[in-house]
C-alpha cells in the first residue's frame, strides 16, 4: 500500500485500486453519453433516467476513492463551519443594502458629473 497522507487534518490511506475506480467512473460516464446517443429514438424520460442512474453509480464509485473520501470529509467540515457562522439579522441586511445602494448612487452621480464637465470642456476645445 502507498503511504498515508494528511489532508484537511485527517489521515487518508491511499488505495492501490484508485486508478481502476477512476477508470470505472470514466467508463460509466462514457456509457451514459454513448447510450443516450444510441437510444435517441426512445423517450426522453427513459434516457434521462438512464443517464441519472449511471451518473449516480459513477459518483458512488468516485466517492470510494481517496479523493472522494477527502471530498466527503471536506463537505462535512464545511457544513460544521456554516453552522458556526453568525448570520446577519434582517434589519442589518436591509441597512447594509441601503448603504450600498446610496453609495452606488453617489458614485454614479459623481461619474455623471465628471463626464458632463469633461464633455463640456472637450466641446469647448474642439469647437
C-alpha positions as CSV (number, residue, x, y, z in Angstrom):
1,X,0.0,0.0,0.0
2,X,1.0,3.6,-0.6
3,X,2.0,5.7,2.4
4,X,-0.6,7.7,4.3
5,X,-1.0,11.4,3.6
6,X,-2.5,14.1,5.7
7,X,-5.2,16.3,4.2
8,X,-7.7,18.6,6.0
9,X,-6.4,17.5,9.3
10,X,-7.4,13.8,8.8
11,X,-5.3,10.9,7.8
12,X,-6.2,9.4,4.5
13,X,-5.0,6.0,3.4
14,X,-4.0,5.8,-0.2
15,X,-5.7,2.9,-2.1
16,X,-3.9,1.0,-4.8
17,X,-7.2,0.5,-6.6
18,X,-8.0,4.2,-7.0
19,X,-6.8,4.1,-10.6
20,X,-9.2,1.3,-11.5
21,X,-12.0,3.0,-9.7
22,X,-11.4,6.3,-11.7
23,X,-11.3,4.2,-14.9
24,X,-14.7,2.7,-13.9
25,X,-16.0,6.2,-13.3
26,X,-14.9,7.4,-16.7
27,X,-16.3,4.3,-18.3
28,X,-19.7,4.7,-16.7
29,X,-19.9,8.3,-17.8
30,X,-18.8,7.3,-21.3
31,X,-21.5,4.6,-21.4
32,X,-24.1,7.3,-20.3
33,X,-23.1,9.6,-23.2
34,X,-23.0,6.8,-25.8
35,X,-26.2,5.1,-24.6
36,X,-28.0,8.5,-24.6
37,X,-27.0,9.0,-28.3
38,X,-27.6,5.3,-29.3
39,X,-31.1,5.2,-27.8
40,X,-32.1,8.6,-29.3
41,X,-35.4,7.1,-30.5
42,X,-36.5,6.1,-27.0
43,X,-38.5,8.6,-24.9
44,X,-36.6,11.4,-23.3
45,X,-37.7,10.5,-19.8
46,X,-36.2,7.0,-20.0
47,X,-32.9,8.3,-21.4
48,X,-32.7,11.0,-18.7
49,X,-33.4,8.3,-16.0
50,X,-30.7,6.1,-17.5
51,X,-28.1,8.9,-17.6
52,X,-29.0,9.9,-14.0
53,X,-28.7,6.3,-12.8
54,X,-25.3,5.9,-14.5
55,X,-24.1,9.3,-13.1
56,X,-25.2,8.3,-9.6
57,X,-23.3,5.0,-10.0
58,X,-20.2,6.9,-11.2
59,X,-20.5,9.2,-8.3
60,X,-20.8,6.4,-5.8
61,X,-17.7,4.7,-7.2
62,X,-15.8,8.1,-7.2
63,X,-16.7,8.6,-3.5
64,X,-15.0,5.3,-2.6
65,X,-11.6,6.6,-3.8
66,X,-9.1,8.5,-1.6
67,X,-10.0,11.8,-3.2
68,X,-13.7,11.0,-2.9
69,X,-13.4,10.3,0.8
70,X,-11.4,13.5,1.3
71,X,-14.2,15.4,-0.5
72,X,-16.8,13.9,1.8
73,X,-14.6,15.0,4.8
74,X,-14.3,18.5,3.4
75,X,-18.1,18.6,2.9
76,X,-18.8,17.5,6.5
77,X,-16.3,20.1,7.8
78,X,-17.8,22.8,5.6
79,X,-21.3,22.0,7.0
80,X,-20.0,22.4,10.5
81,X,-18.3,25.7,9.7
82,X,-21.5,27.0,8.1
83,X,-23.4,26.2,11.3
84,X,-20.9,28.3,13.3
85,X,-21.4,31.4,11.1
86,X,-23.3,34.2,12.7
87,X,-25.7,35.3,10.0
88,X,-26.9,39.0,10.0
89,X,-30.4,39.8,11.1
90,X,-33.0,41.1,8.6
91,X,-32.6,44.8,9.8
92,X,-28.8,44.5,9.5
93,X,-29.2,43.2,6.0
94,X,-31.6,45.9,4.9
95,X,-29.4,48.6,6.5
96,X,-26.3,47.3,4.7
97,X,-28.1,47.0,1.4
98,X,-29.4,50.6,1.8
99,X,-25.9,51.9,2.5
100,X,-24.5,50.1,-0.6
101,X,-27.3,51.5,-2.8
102,X,-26.8,55.0,-1.6
103,X,-23.0,54.7,-2.2
104,X,-23.6,53.4,-5.7
105,X,-25.9,56.3,-6.5
106,X,-23.5,58.9,-5.1
107,X,-20.6,57.4,-7.2
108,X,-22.8,57.2,-10.2
109,X,-23.8,60.9,-9.9
110,X,-20.2,61.9,-9.4
111,X,-19.2,60.0,-12.5
112,X,-22.0,61.5,-14.5
113,X,-21.0,65.0,-13.3
114,X,-17.3,64.4,-14.2
115,X,-18.4,63.0,-17.6
116,X,-20.6,66.0,-18.3
117,X,-17.9,68.5,-17.3
118,X,-15.3,66.8,-19.4
119,X,-17.7,66.6,-22.4
120,X,-18.5,70.3,-22.0
121,X,-14.7,71.1,-21.8
122,X,-13.9,69.0,-24.9
123,X,-16.7,70.6,-26.8
124,X,-15.2,74.0,-26.0
125,X,-11.8,72.9,-27.1
126,X,-12.8,71.2,-30.3
127,X,-15.3,73.8,-31.2
